Amino acid sequence: MIGDLDRACRRVLLANWRQRSTVPAARLYPHQWSWDSAFIAVGLRHLSPVRAQRELESLFGAQWDDGRVPHIVFDVHVAADAYFPGPSFWRSAAVPGAPGVPTSGIVQPPAHALAAWLTYRADPAAARARGFLDRIYPRLVAWHDYLTTRRDLTGSGLMSIVHPWESGMDNSPAWDEPLARVTPVPTTEFTRRDLAHGTSAERPTDADYGRYVRLARDYRDAGYADARRADGFAVEDPLCNALLVTGEHALASIAAELGRDPRPHLAAADRLTDALVATLYDPAAGIFFPRDALTGSLVRSWSVGGLLPLAVPGLPVAAELVKTALSDRFRLREACPVPSYDLTAADHDAARYWRGPGWVNTSWLLWYGLGLHGETSLADDLRHRLLERVRTAGFREYLDPLTGAGHGTDDFSWTAALTLDLIR
Ligand code: 9WN
């Protein structure tokens, strides 16, 4: 049975491969996405370590001169109106320092250094022969530098996201409050393409999209300059910052492998961990909350992102996070994949995108963190239940965490990639 699942994962990854990288899903997302590529590489390394390296190299080939890695790298062979917002919206070609290939101008969570390190470890000899680490390391360093300098909008040492799409968890209830001050553009000003491939009850609303478009347009019109804007959105997100720390640990391992000094990365990881715990952890709640960078207040919304600092090596509050994951809000022992949002909240919606359903990538990160902190039995149990869920539902984008019913698109690449990794 595991053999069948393994073959099915490979089939999805092969079908979604496009010469240099993998699309998240053939119809709904027909370009390359940033954090998708990181998760895809983690699975692809079991199928073809070289292809996994190329997945990351193609993404970093579209890195901007300022170090940012765009959240979408557009495939110029795909119809211009296949996805909204496309290249004509982002207009990256007009920005000095943007690459030759069209991209968006916002970012996504920095899962890439971890992915690069895991990819390297899958076949060090092949990676060495291609000079993979030599080429990717300076690019990863520039990426982290961008996030820790230009995106430190409050001086706390943490990075801010400036658009909900940057969180990767687009319509999470955690963004409702900071988004409320953004005036949406009228729906007559844009045409959604996602609804041609997805059910509207499972996707963000038009009101959400009106705000997404407003924020992206304002950022673009400001030349993608990073600054706090009173009418904008700026949030210190626990997931992004946790991935930065995990990434610094991975960069330390990569540096050591290249014969360089790992200590600056370990020092950066320590600094970031301290800032993460001091700024975003709520000891009474036992979870990390996002912080609105414009008001300085925590957004007390219980999202899976608040548990994911568990993926940080040596996190001092790991035991408290495990306790919260086991509580009624997330029901780690039964709910699977791990719900994206508090099961006990009145506005939990088990079918709508990031407002309740479970996703395989966040569950994989929690599984990774449980293993890191010695919770091997909880990690094994989660792993088995995830494999069972995917075997039953197929490679859906997200699932009802209590019934296991599949939602969103099918043949979703990171579901297949991370399942392949969990089988190993
Ligand atoms: C906007 C590609 C991406 C994921 C995100 C997920 C969704 C895009 C969208 O799809 O976002 O970037 O159009 O809804 O929320 O996590 O990277 O799979």
Residues whose N, C-alpha, C, O or C-beta is under 5 A from the ligand:
A	BS01	9WN	P24 Y29 W33 D36 W165 G168 M169 D170
